Amino acid sequence: MEPSGNTEHLNRTLVFRSMTLDDIEAVCQIEQESFTTPWSARAFYMELTNNHFAHYIIMEVDGEIAGYAGMWIIVDEAHMTNIALKEKFRGQKLGERLLTELQKTAAFLGAKRMTLEVRVTNHIAQNLYRKKGFKTVGVRKGYYTDNQEDALIMWAELDGV
């Protein structure tokens, strides 16, 4: 019996690599699709060239940039700064793959725990984070500058990632 549904995405080539300056334009396009207050090209440039705590990865699907994720590693803690997928790649479990890769990278670089902030209304992201071991530990009131929405503070242990 053949499986039902679209299985086209099962035979794709998935590559993770470090973000370079040449990726900034594509990453900014994903930012525009994903966030109400997207980061600027200058912000990514500064992260890649001047922030020695910053680590950013790119996920390519069949040679196309499908998403990216970033974090700062300070001593043994990783703070996820952002994660996003190009719209056409959403809903295919690729966000989970990208987050897993970011967690593995953080652990490889010596982080023991990872933290992030997420909008209280972003239930899709919260569900993914919980699935990957994150637990809510607090709230940052008025964290988001576009609408003063609160953010949940979440933490995950990275042992066993």
Secondary structure, DSSP 8 states (H G I E B T S, - for coil): ----S--GGGG--EEEEE--GGGHHHHHHHHHHH-SS---HHHHHHHHHH-TTEEEEEEEETTEEEEEEEEEEETTEEEEEEEEE-GGGTTSSHHHHHHHHHHHHHHHTT-SEEEEEEETT-HHHHHHHHHTT-EEEEEETT--TTT---EEEEEEE-TT-
